[in-house]
Amino acid sequence: MYNLENVEEYKPSLTKKDILDVTSEEEIFRHYLGFDFKLGKMYHSPFRKDKNPSFNIYYTSKGEMRFKDFNGYQGSCFDLVMLITGSIFNTALNVINSDMNLGLSGADNVTTTKIEYKCFKNEVIKEKKDTLIQFKPQHFTEDDLKYWSQFNIGIDILKQYNIFSGKYVFVNKKLIFRYSKNNPIYCYKLKNNKVKVYRPKAKKGNYKWLSNATNNELQGFSQLTQETEMLVITKSMKDVMCLRSFNIDSIAPQAETNYIDYEILQLLDQQYGKIIILYDNDDAGIKGAKELEKMLPHAKIVYIPKNTNCKDISEYVSMYGSENGKKLLIKLI
């Protein structure tokens, strides 16, 4: 370690704590949104044109002020600034310091007066009560194992990632789905008693997916081994498990448009020497990958070639086999 204490021009970087010691989350939101907002009220999105208001600000039960946008973006006031300015976290802190004239130089001994605002209402809107999703598991059937094997996913990986064959699914204690040969049900058991239900044979829009997971839930995060130098950020649990079959550490947000917490990304960036972004090769996937790259500028974006007629790695393995899937991954990453 180099000792920088005696370097005259050295100044520590600004931190989130430095910013919040002299101003507040709500005032940062107000400054960059440009209006006095009310907690819980819907507003037009600052990120895109929307016909109907789809953006709101609220307090979590832990007292953190956050925003949600129906296009999948969500986060803190610092995340908002990063998205609006297209900057990374450290740059966003300096932007806030400059834009709001906070007078912070980055030094630890900076002393400024706490900024107070009278017009902000100190009401707390907590997140809505979670929908209760429960399921009764059963042993995997031969059809279940055959379905997952097409993606090179065996029973050991299914168990590792807490995937179950669901005999019954209940929502708020009412039975809504029953397993059958024509209606196989797979239940992903997530943290904090959250559940994600997947019915592969259901038509799109007919509850093919059902979940009470939050946007913050990162699929595959708990199963990271940290035994490799590379991490792949992909778009689904199925892809995460498919990549695991090739001994690749991988995570996925709940959707490609979901925003991954910057501090988690920074932690992963420190733990892995190489990060690959492997989203779908459609418009949504390409857009999501480019947004994620803003927070991980050293990450490499790759896609499954469009001429394969496959959008993701699990679909490619299903169509071309695991050996070709392995060869393609070696070529891409």
C-alpha positions, -999 to +999 in steps of 0.1 A: +000+000+000+012+035-008+011+061+020-006+092+006-009+111+038+021+133+030+012+140-006+002+176-005-022+176-034-040+144-025-077+147-016-100+117-008-129+112-031-163+124-022-185+098-006-223+094-003-220+102+034-203+135+026-232+145+004-259+135+028-241+153+057-250+186+041-282+179+021-309+153+020-321+126-003-354+144-009-337+176-019-315+158-044-346+143-059-363+177-060-333+194-075-330+170-105-367+164-110-373+201-110-405+202-089-419+197-054-432+161-053-455+143-030-446+108-018-465+080-034-480+103-062-475+092-098-456+116-121-445+114-157-411+096-161-380+117-163-363+090-184-388+087-213-420+099-228-450+082-212-487+089-219-497+080-183-478+090-152-456+060-143-429+073-119-432+078-081-410+083-050-415+066-017-399+056+016-390+019+022-398+003+055-361+008+063-364+046+059-346+049+025-361+072-001-363+056-035-379+060-069-397+035-091-405+037-128-427+013-145-401+007-173-381-012-146-358+016-134-356+020-096-331+032-071-319+059-048-314+096-055-278+089-065-291+062-090-315+089-104-286+113-110-265+086-127-294+077-150-302+113-159-266+124-165-253+091-179-225+091-153-209+065-130-213+067-092-182+088-083-188+112-111-225+116-100-213+126-065-192+154-080-220+164-103-244+168-073-217+187-054-213+211-083-249+214-094-262+220-059-233+243-048-226+221-017-191+234-015-175+200-008-139+197-018-136+160-010-115+165+021-125+146+053-125+178+074-149+198+053-175+215+075-207+230+060-241+239+073-269+214+070-293+225+043-329+227+056-361+229+035-395+236+049-417+227+020-410+190+021-438+169+038-425+144+063-450+117+055-439+082+051-453+059+023-442+024+029-441-003+002-473-021-004-479-053+015-464-082-004-486-107-022-483-141-005-473-168-029-470-204-016-465-238-033-465-274-025-434-291-040-433-326-055-406-348-069-394-339-103-412-360-130-395-375-160-410-348-181-396-321-158-361-335-160-364-338-198-375-302-201-346-288-181-320-312-196-325-295-230-308-265-215-280-287-200-295-282-165-296-313-144-312-320-110-281-310-091-282-275-105-320-273-100-314-281-063-285-257-060-307-229-073-337-239-052-359-248-082-389-270-074-416-288-093-448-273-079-478-296-074-501-267-063-496-229-062-515-206-039-518-168-040-530-152-007-539-188+004-561-194-026-554-223-050-547-209-085-526-234-103-525-272-103-497-292-120-505-314-149-487-328-179-500-300-200-494-274-172-460-281-157-451-256-129-417-246-116-413-226-085-381-206-078-376-202-040-359-168-035-347-149-004-370-136+023-397-162+014-402-147-021-413-170-048-412-169-086-435-192-105-428-203-141-453-221-163-435-228-196-465-241-215-488-212-205-495-186-232-479-152-229-501-129-208-518-158-191-497-158-160-467-176-176-447-158-149-459-150-114-437-134-087-437-114-055-399-108-058-387-072-056-368-055-084-337-056-061-336-095-061-306-107-081-311-142-094-281-165-088-264-141-064-265-165-034-250-193-056-219-173-067-187-194-060-162-165-065-138-193-076-134-179-111-121-146-125-151-140-146-188-131-139-215-131-165-246-108-160-274-123-180-312-119-182-329-149-165-325-177-140-327-202-168-296-186-184-279-184-150-283-222-145-274-229-181-241-210-176-236-228-143-235-261-162-204-247-179-189-237-145-195-200-151-205-177-122-236-157-133-264-135-120-295-120-135-318-091-125-356-098-125-357-082-160-332-067-184-348-033-178-343-036-140-316-014-125-289-032-104-278-014-073-245+004-081-229-006-048-235-043-055-220-038-090-189-022-075-185-050-051-188-076-079-163-055-100-138-058-072-143-095-068-142-105-104-114-096-128-137-098-159-174-090-162-194-100-193-229-087-201-249-113-219-284-100-225-309-110-252-300-098-287-334-081-292-341-044-288-349-046-250-318-067-244-295-043-263-309-013-246-306-029-212-270-040-218-260-004-228-276+010-197-258-015-175-225-007-193-228+029-181-222+016-145-197-010-156-176+008-182-150-020-182-175-048-188-177-065-222-211-067-239-217-099-260-248-113-277-258-146-292-254-141-329-287-132-345-281-156-374-285-185-350-322-175-346-317-177-308-320-148-283-302-163-253-277-189-243-302-214-229-322-213-262-289-218-281-280-248-261-315-262-265-313-258-303-276-267-310-265-288-280-242-283-250-210-289-269-218-262-294-229-240-266-196-244-249-177-236-281-198-204-286-192-193-250-155-197-255-156-177-286-178-149-271-161-145-237 
